[in-house]
Amino acid sequence: MKKSLLVPALAVVLASTTVLSSAGAATKTDTIVIRHTQLGEAKQQRLNILKDVLSKVSKEVPGVKYKLDGVDSDVNRKEKLRSEMVVNKAPAIFDLFGGADTQLYVEANRLLDLTPILKELGLSNRFISLDEFKVNGKVYGLPIGGYQEGYFYNKEYFKAKGLKTPKTLAELETLAATIKKDGKTPFAQASKAAWVPLMTANTLWSRYAGPDITNGFATGKTKWNSAPMVAAFTKYQDWVKKGYFKQGELGLDYAEQRNQLIRGEAIMMYDGSWASSVFADPKQAGDLTNKVGYFALPSVAGGKGSQTAVNGGFSNGYGFSAKVKNDKKQMAFVKSFIKNMYNDEMQIRGLEADGVLPSMKVNSTKLANAKASNLVKEIIAVGNKASGAFPAFDSLVQPDVNTAISEGIQKLIGGKVTPKAMLDTVQKAQDAANNDDF
């Protein structure tokens, strides 16, 4: 895409988003806005880490005030940040996703190139992987931690009923049928936000069609509506029809699915490793505290590619406005923020307090001595046994395609569309996005 067309293209992509709110970039050189998504009790530990980092930064960079701007993750990513990027008024520091989001904003010259800053701070080789935040070899964002997705389950229930963790998808379905017959919901889920059910779907289609299939959607090499993809979503729809998810899930917020597990209504829950901290906190988990286990979505008979690869990576962290480079005070603030946020101490603290897997190469002795919960250790063990990891689909496809599959999965759950028809619609959106040379 020609450079002259980048900003107009961004405006077209973002045309359906909401109007920009007043919380934009700092208009005064002595005030800096930090957009975060650490809202709610489950993210309190992460918010505490952010506040402690900013306290250190304030001492190192006197005379610069900061303002915290907390926004729901989905709203920030799909609406607010996109709108702000159109008119170039994003906050100085903000929650950013790698992959397609980062690429889009880099093409519109909205993100600060962090490559020289990392070199100056001696951090160039400290991260496990910065691939999702790289464009043309330059770094434009920093992952706050790693993640992995899999099934959390009620260990006491499994023990009481003589159940074992499944090795195959057939065994998982037998488990679900047994749990359903016992009057419980097999899979806790709350699908008001489409990305929640798409976590399960993403790994399910990666079992059927192979973990690499998603890489080819944006190039046209692979198709959303191919036979293995249809088979994966047909299986998903089958689970919906059999009542393996809570009825009315489309009206429930994300946090509610954890409550289904905690209340004992549901027995298993597909979620990210970040959810582990909830089950180590008596205030949140109650009687289920430290009584939750973890396993990967098992293998599919006849599935393509690796059947042990996990959905995981380093796709979420912080980005910085390109306008910061024109302000010495803000640049000093950003450098201090990076130095104080990205180090062994904060990586270990995130692991211990919130179950966030390190995104940096932490000292092995410090990592071994970290006070991680048994659940976090189980998650790490699952990752170690996996053949590898594949990124979430939304880091690999264009925003319009993300919107199409998000709308599609909710229609599928609501019984308003067949898997084939849904995927045909998504493929049309993919073809259009590819033709736009995004």
Backbone torsions as a table, in degrees:
resi	resn	phi	psi	omega
1	MET	NA	132.7	-179.4
2	LYS	-66.8	146.1	-176.5
3	LYS	-59.1	-37.0	-178.3
4	SER	-64.8	-18.3	-178.0
5	LEU	-98.0	-3.4	-172.7
6	LEU	-64.4	-50.6	-177.3
7	VAL	-66.9	-43.8	174.4
8	PRO	-58.0	-38.6	179.4
9	ALA	-63.8	-40.0	178.1
10	LEU	-62.4	-41.4	-179.4
11	ALA	-63.5	-38.3	178.7
12	VAL	-65.2	-45.6	-179.2
13	VAL	-60.4	-35.5	-173.7
14	LEU	-97.5	8.1	-173.3
15	ALA	-58.4	-29.3	-175.8
16	SER	-88.1	-1.0	-177.3
17	THR	-83.3	170.9	-176.9
18	THR	-72.7	163.0	178.7
19	VAL	-68.7	143.2	-178.0
20	LEU	-58.5	133.7	176.2
21	SER	-86.6	177.1	-175.2
22	SER	-76.9	-12.2	-176.5
23	ALA	-84.2	76.6	-179.1
24	GLY	-104.4	-153.8	-178.9
25	ALA	-69.2	159.4	-179.2
26	ALA	-63.9	126.9	178.6
27	THR	-92.1	-13.7	176.5
28	LYS	-113.7	143.5	-176.3
29	THR	-70.2	-13.8	-178.4
30	ASP	-101.0	9.2	179.1
31	THR	-132.1	133.3	-178.8
32	ILE	-129.0	137.0	-179.2
33	VAL	-100.4	131.6	176.6
34	ILE	-115.0	110.8	178.3
35	ARG	-87.1	120.2	177.8
36	HIS	-127.0	168.2	-179.6
37	THR	-123.9	22.7	-176.6
38	GLN	-86.8	70.8	-178.1
39	LEU	-106.0	146.8	176.1
40	GLY	89.6	163.9	-176.3
41	GLU	-61.2	-37.3	-177.1
42	ALA	-65.9	-20.6	-178.8
43	LYS	-109.5	13.9	-176.5
44	GLN	-61.8	-39.5	-179.2
45	GLN	-63.8	-38.2	179.1
46	ARG	-68.2	-36.5	177.4
47	LEU	-66.6	-38.2	178.2
48	ASN	-62.3	-40.4	178.2
49	ILE	-62.6	-45.3	179.0
50	LEU	-59.5	-44.7	-179.5
51	LYS	-64.5	-39.4	179.1
52	ASP	-66.1	-38.7	177.3
53	VAL	-62.8	-46.0	-178.9
54	LEU	-65.6	-30.1	176.4
55	SER	-63.8	-41.7	178.1
56	LYS	-67.3	-41.2	-179.3
57	VAL	-62.8	-40.4	-179.1
58	SER	-61.4	-35.0	178.8
59	LYS	-73.1	-34.4	-178.7
60	GLU	-79.9	-28.6	-178.5
61	VAL	-124.2	75.2	-178.4
62	PRO	-66.4	152.1	177.5
63	GLY	89.1	-2.4	177.8
64	VAL	-114.8	115.9	178.8
65	LYS	-87.4	156.3	176.4
66	TYR	-131.9	154.8	179.5
67	LYS	-129.8	124.9	177.1
68	LEU	-83.5	133.1	179.2
69	ASP	-125.4	97.2	-178.5
70	GLY	-86.5	125.6	-178.8
71	VAL	-136.6	142.7	175.6
72	ASP	-53.9	139.1	-174.7
73	SER	-56.4	-46.6	-178.1
74	ASP	-65.8	-42.0	179.5
75	VAL	-65.2	-42.8	179.7
76	ASN	-61.9	-47.1	-173.8
77	ARG	-71.6	-44.7	-171.7
78	LYS	-93.8	-16.7	-176.2
79	GLU	-126.5	-67.3	-169.3
80	LYS	-64.5	-52.0	-177.5
81	LEU	-64.0	-40.0	178.9
82	ARG	-61.0	-44.3	-179.7
83	SER	-63.1	-42.1	-179.9
84	GLU	-65.6	-35.8	-179.8
85	MET	-66.4	-33.1	-179.7
86	VAL	-58.6	-44.1	-176.9
87	VAL	-101.1	11.6	176.6
88	ASN	58.1	46.4	177.9
89	LYS	-130.5	39.4	175.7
90	ALA	-71.7	155.8	176.4
91	PRO	-60.4	164.3	179.8
92	ALA	-65.0	-39.7	179.5
93	ILE	-128.1	134.0	-176.0
94	PHE	-154.1	156.7	175.1
95	ASP	-65.7	128.5	-174.9
96	LEU	-136.8	141.4	172.7
97	PHE	-99.6	145.4	178.0
98	GLY	-80.5	-170.6	177.9
99	GLY	73.4	-130.6	-173.4
100	ALA	-60.9	-38.6	179.9
101	ASP	-61.3	-50.6	-178.8
102	THR	-61.4	-44.0	-179.5
103	GLN	-60.1	-44.6	-178.9
104	LEU	-60.0	-46.0	-177.4
105	TYR	-72.3	-30.9	176.2
106	VAL	-67.3	-42.2	-179.8
107	GLU	-61.9	-27.4	179.0
108	ALA	-95.1	10.8	177.8
109	ASN	58.9	40.0	-177.5
110	ARG	-101.6	-15.6	-174.2
111	LEU	-108.9	144.2	178.5
112	LEU	-75.8	131.2	176.0
113	ASP	-73.7	115.2	-176.1
114	LEU	-91.4	-4.5	-175.2
115	THR	-54.0	-50.7	179.7
116	PRO	-67.7	-30.3	179.6
117	ILE	-68.3	-42.7	178.3
118	LEU	-62.2	-39.1	178.3
119	LYS	-65.3	-43.9	179.9
120	GLU	-61.8	-37.8	-177.4
121	LEU	-88.9	-1.1	-179.9
122	GLY	72.2	29.9	-176.2
123	LEU	-111.4	4.9	-174.4
124	SER	-55.0	-38.0	-176.9
125	ASN	-112.2	19.9	-176.4
126	ARG	-91.3	-14.9	-177.0
127	PHE	-92.9	144.3	179.1
128	ILE	-63.4	-44.2	176.9
129	SER	-158.1	130.1	175.9
130	LEU	-114.9	13.0	-174.1
131	ASP	-55.2	-38.7	-176.3
132	GLU	-73.1	-12.9	179.3
133	PHE	-113.2	13.3	179.5
134	LYS	-102.9	140.0	173.6
135	VAL	-136.3	121.3	-177.9
136	ASN	53.7	38.8	175.4
137	GLY	82.5	-4.4	-179.7
138	LYS	-104.6	150.4	-176.4
139	VAL	-98.9	130.1	-177.5
140	TYR	-124.5	6.8	178.0
141	GLY	-165.1	160.8	-177.6
142	LEU	-129.4	120.2	180.0
143	PRO	-68.0	133.9	-179.4
144	ILE	-77.5	-24.6	179.1
145	GLY	-172.0	177.1	176.9
146	GLY	-100.6	170.0	177.3
147	TYR	-145.4	163.1	175.1
148	GLN	-148.5	147.2	-179.9
149	GLU	-115.9	143.5	179.5
150	GLY	-175.5	-169.9	-178.0
151	TYR	-95.0	125.4	168.6
152	PHE	-91.8	142.9	-178.8
153	TYR	-145.2	155.7	-179.5
154	ASN	-77.9	104.7	-175.9
155	LYS	-63.7	-39.7	-177.4
156	GLU	-65.1	-39.7	178.2
157	TYR	-63.9	-46.3	179.6
158	PHE	-58.1	-43.3	-178.5
159	LYS	-66.5	-44.2	-178.6
160	ALA	-64.2	-33.1	-177.4
161	LYS	-96.9	-0.5	179.9
162	GLY	69.2	32.5	-178.1
163	LEU	-94.5	152.6	178.9
164	LYS	-123.5	153.1	177.8
165	THR	-65.9	140.0	-173.9
166	PRO	-77.8	148.1	176.8
167	LYS	-104.3	-18.9	179.9
168	THR	-132.9	163.6	178.9
169	LEU	-64.9	-34.0	178.5
170	ALA	-62.0	-40.2	178.3
171	GLU	-68.1	-36.0	177.0
172	LEU	-63.5	-40.6	-180.0
173	GLU	-69.2	-35.4	175.6
174	THR	-63.6	-40.9	176.0
175	LEU	-59.6	-47.7	-178.2
176	ALA	-60.5	-42.2	179.6
177	ALA	-65.1	-40.3	178.7
178	THR	-63.5	-44.5	-179.4
179	ILE	-66.5	-41.7	178.3
180	LYS	-61.2	-41.8	-179.9
181	LYS	-65.0	-26.8	179.8
182	ASP	-83.0	3.0	177.3
183	GLY	88.6	11.2	179.9
184	LYS	-109.4	160.6	173.6
185	THR	-86.2	121.9	-178.6
186	PRO	-59.8	-49.7	-175.2
187	PHE	-118.9	116.1	174.4
188	ALA	-67.9	132.0	178.5
189	GLN	-159.5	145.4	177.4
190	ALA	-138.6	109.8	-164.8
191	SER	-110.5	26.0	176.2
192	LYS	-61.0	-37.2	172.8
193	ALA	-97.8	122.1	-171.3
194	ALA	-63.6	-25.1	-178.2
195	TRP	-64.2	-21.8	-178.5
196	VAL	-67.3	-56.6	177.2
197	PRO	-67.0	-24.6	-179.6
198	LEU	-70.8	-16.1	173.4
199	MET	-62.9	-50.6	178.1
200	THR	-62.1	-47.0	-176.9
201	ALA	-60.5	-41.5	-178.3
202	ASN	-59.0	-44.5	179.4
203	THR	-74.7	-35.4	179.0
204	LEU	-61.7	-45.7	-179.5
205	TRP	-71.1	-24.6	176.9
206	SER	-73.6	-24.2	173.8
207	ARG	-75.7	-43.4	-178.2
208	TYR	-73.4	-46.2	-171.9
209	ALA	-103.9	-5.8	-179.7
210	GLY	100.6	142.1	-176.8
211	PRO	-65.5	-14.6	-178.1
212	ASP	-94.7	-6.2	-174.3
213	ILE	-60.4	-36.6	-175.8
214	THR	-65.0	-27.8	179.7
215	ASN	-61.7	-25.5	-174.7
216	GLY	-93.4	-6.0	-177.3
217	PHE	-61.5	-47.1	-175.7
218	ALA	-74.4	-12.8	178.2
219	THR	-101.4	-12.0	-178.3
220	GLY	87.7	0.2	-179.0
221	LYS	-68.4	-36.0	179.0
222	THR	-123.4	162.5	-174.9
223	LYS	-123.6	140.6	176.0
224	TRP	-61.7	-36.9	-174.1
225	ASN	-96.0	25.5	175.0
226	SER	-71.3	162.0	-174.9
227	ALA	-57.0	-44.7	-180.0
228	PRO	-63.9	-35.0	178.4
229	MET	-67.1	-42.4	177.6
230	VAL	-61.6	-41.2	179.4
231	ALA	-62.4	-40.0	-179.7
232	ALA	-64.1	-46.0	-178.6
233	PHE	-75.1	-24.8	173.4
234	THR	-66.2	-40.5	176.2
235	LYS	-63.5	-43.4	179.0
236	TYR	-60.1	-46.9	179.6
237	GLN	-62.0	-34.5	178.2
238	ASP	-61.8	-40.8	177.7
239	TRP	-63.8	-38.3	177.8
240	VAL	-63.5	-47.4	-178.2
241	LYS	-62.4	-33.3	-179.4
242	LYS	-81.0	-0.8	177.5
243	GLY	75.2	30.6	-179.5
244	TYR	-78.7	-11.6	175.4
245	PHE	-114.4	160.5	-178.6
246	LYS	-67.0	133.3	178.2
247	GLN	-64.7	137.7	-179.0
248	GLY	84.1	14.5	-176.2
249	GLU	-60.7	-25.8	-178.7
250	LEU	-66.0	-16.9	179.3
251	GLY	-101.1	5.8	-174.6
252	LEU	-105.9	136.2	177.3
253	ASP	-73.5	155.9	-175.7
254	TYR	-47.6	-48.0	-176.4
255	ALA	-59.6	-25.1	-177.1
256	GLU	-65.6	-27.9	-178.6
257	GLN	-68.0	-32.7	175.9
258	ARG	-68.1	-36.0	178.4
259	ASN	-65.3	-33.2	177.0
260	GLN	-61.2	-39.7	178.4
261	LEU	-71.0	-44.8	-177.7
262	ILE	-64.0	-38.7	-179.9
263	ARG	-76.3	-9.5	-179.4
264	GLY	85.2	7.9	179.1
265	GLU	-73.9	-37.4	179.7
266	ALA	-118.4	157.2	-174.2
267	ILE	-111.0	-29.0	178.8
268	MET	-128.5	155.9	-179.4
269	MET	-150.7	124.1	176.3
270	TYR	-87.8	122.8	-174.9
271	ASP	-158.9	176.3	178.6
272	GLY	-86.9	159.5	-178.6
273	SER	-58.6	-22.1	178.9
274	TRP	-61.4	-20.6	-179.0
275	ALA	-74.6	-11.9	-174.8
276	SER	-59.5	-33.0	-177.1
277	SER	-62.9	-29.8	-180.0
278	VAL	-59.7	-38.8	-174.3
279	PHE	-85.4	2.3	174.4
280	ALA	-107.6	1.8	-176.7
281	ASP	-111.9	109.6	-178.8
282	PRO	-56.6	-31.3	-179.4
283	LYS	-66.5	-30.4	-179.1
284	GLN	-98.6	-42.3	-173.5
285	ALA	-89.9	-18.3	179.4
286	GLY	57.6	-128.1	-177.6
287	ASP	-68.4	-12.8	-179.0
288	LEU	-90.8	1.7	-179.0
289	THR	-55.8	126.4	178.9
290	ASN	59.2	25.8	179.3
291	LYS	-123.6	26.7	-178.5
292	VAL	-117.3	136.7	177.3
293	GLY	-110.8	-175.5	-174.5
294	TYR	-151.2	138.2	173.2
295	PHE	-147.5	158.0	-179.4
296	ALA	-80.9	155.0	173.1
297	LEU	-60.3	123.4	-172.0
298	PRO	-73.5	177.7	-174.4
299	SER	-72.7	152.0	177.8
300	VAL	-107.2	128.2	178.0
301	ALA	-61.3	124.0	-179.9
302	GLY	81.7	4.0	179.9
303	GLY	-68.3	156.1	-177.9
304	LYS	-93.4	149.7	175.3
305	GLY	68.7	-167.9	-179.3
306	SER	-61.4	134.7	179.2
307	GLN	-103.0	7.9	178.1
308	THR	-119.3	-6.1	179.3
309	ALA	-61.5	142.6	-178.9
310	VAL	-112.3	152.5	173.6
311	ASN	-76.7	111.0	-177.3
312	GLY	-165.6	165.3	179.7
313	GLY	163.8	-156.1	-175.9
314	PHE	-135.5	68.7	-168.3
315	SER	-104.2	-6.7	-175.7
316	ASN	-127.5	134.2	-179.5
317	GLY	-172.4	-137.7	-178.0
318	TYR	-119.6	141.4	173.1
319	GLY	-121.6	168.5	-174.5
320	PHE	-138.7	138.8	-177.9
321	SER	-64.8	138.9	178.8
322	ALA	-62.5	-24.0	-178.3
323	LYS	-68.9	-17.0	-179.7
324	VAL	-59.3	-32.9	-175.6
325	LYS	-64.7	-15.4	179.1
326	ASN	-90.8	2.1	-177.8
327	ASP	-129.8	112.3	-175.2
328	LYS	-60.8	-40.0	-179.3
329	LYS	-65.9	-43.0	179.5
330	GLN	-67.5	-37.4	177.3
331	MET	-63.1	-40.0	178.2
332	ALA	-63.9	-39.0	179.1
333	PHE	-64.7	-45.5	-179.1
334	VAL	-62.5	-44.1	179.8
335	LYS	-63.0	-41.5	178.1
336	SER	-66.4	-38.5	178.2
337	PHE	-60.8	-47.3	-179.3
338	ILE	-63.8	-44.3	-179.2
339	LYS	-61.3	-41.5	-176.0
340	ASN	-85.2	-21.2	178.7
341	MET	-88.3	-36.9	-173.7
342	TYR	-107.4	87.9	178.8
343	ASN	-156.3	170.8	-178.2
344	ASP	-56.0	-43.3	-176.2
345	GLU	-58.5	-48.5	-177.4
346	MET	-74.1	-30.5	176.9
347	GLN	-66.7	-44.1	177.8
348	ILE	-66.2	-40.4	179.8
349	ARG	-63.2	-41.4	177.9
350	GLY	-62.7	-38.3	178.5
351	LEU	-66.9	-46.0	-176.5
352	GLU	-71.6	-45.0	-173.5
353	ALA	-84.6	-27.3	-171.3
354	ASP	-135.7	2.1	178.1
355	GLY	69.8	18.0	178.9
356	VAL	-79.1	121.9	-179.4
357	LEU	-68.9	138.3	-177.8
358	PRO	-58.2	141.5	173.9
359	SER	-101.4	-5.8	-178.2
360	MET	-115.2	161.7	177.2
361	LYS	-79.3	86.3	-176.3
362	VAL	-76.9	145.6	176.7
363	ASN	-48.8	126.8	-173.5
364	SER	-59.9	-36.9	179.2
365	THR	-66.7	-43.9	178.6
366	LYS	-63.0	-40.0	-179.1
367	LEU	-66.7	-40.6	179.8
368	ALA	-65.8	-32.1	-178.1
369	ASN	-89.6	-1.7	-179.2
370	ALA	-63.5	141.6	-178.4
371	LYS	-87.8	69.1	179.9
372	ALA	-87.7	147.2	179.3
373	SER	-69.7	162.6	177.3
374	ASN	-60.9	-33.3	179.6
375	LEU	-65.3	-44.7	178.5
376	VAL	-62.4	-39.4	178.3
377	LYS	-63.8	-36.7	176.6
378	GLU	-64.2	-41.6	179.8
379	ILE	-62.8	-45.3	178.9
380	ILE	-62.3	-39.2	179.7
381	ALA	-64.3	-40.1	177.6
382	VAL	-62.1	-43.6	178.6
383	GLY	-63.0	-37.9	180.0
384	ASN	-67.2	-29.9	-179.8
385	LYS	-84.1	-16.2	-178.1
386	ALA	-70.2	153.7	178.8
387	SER	-72.8	-18.5	-178.0
388	GLY	164.8	-169.4	-179.3
389	ALA	-133.3	149.5	174.5
390	PHE	-123.5	143.4	-177.5
391	PRO	-74.0	159.1	176.0
392	ALA	-61.7	145.2	-174.2
393	PHE	-57.2	-33.9	-173.5
394	ASP	-71.6	-7.9	174.0
395	SER	-90.5	-4.5	-174.8
396	LEU	-115.5	-14.1	-178.3
397	VAL	-119.2	164.4	-178.1
398	GLN	-72.0	157.0	-178.6
399	PRO	-53.6	-41.0	-178.9
400	ASP	-65.0	-31.8	178.6
401	VAL	-73.0	-39.6	176.2
402	ASN	-58.9	-42.4	178.5
403	THR	-63.4	-41.8	-178.1
404	ALA	-63.9	-44.9	-179.4
405	ILE	-73.3	-30.1	177.6
406	SER	-66.1	-44.6	177.0
407	GLU	-66.8	-37.2	-177.4
408	GLY	-65.7	-44.7	-177.3
409	ILE	-65.1	-35.4	179.2
410	GLN	-71.6	-35.0	175.2
411	LYS	-67.7	-37.0	178.7
412	LEU	-63.9	-45.8	178.7
413	ILE	-62.1	-37.2	-179.6
414	GLY	-79.5	-1.5	178.1
415	GLY	74.3	23.9	-176.0
416	LYS	-99.7	-2.1	-177.5
417	VAL	-155.1	152.3	175.9
418	THR	-87.5	158.4	178.4
419	PRO	-55.7	-43.9	-178.4
420	LYS	-64.9	-45.6	179.9
421	ALA	-63.9	-40.2	179.0
422	MET	-61.4	-47.2	-177.3
423	LEU	-71.0	-29.7	173.9
424	ASP	-62.3	-41.7	179.1
425	THR	-65.0	-42.3	178.9
426	VAL	-64.5	-39.6	179.7
427	GLN	-65.0	-36.0	176.9
428	LYS	-62.5	-42.1	178.1
429	ALA	-64.9	-37.2	179.1
430	GLN	-66.4	-44.3	178.6
431	ASP	-60.2	-41.7	-179.6
432	ALA	-65.8	-42.1	179.7
433	ALA	-65.3	-40.0	179.4
434	ASN	-66.8	-37.2	179.0
435	ASN	-69.8	-23.0	176.9
436	ASP	-77.8	-3.4	178.4
437	ASP	58.5	43.8	179.2
438	PHE	-64.1	NA	NA
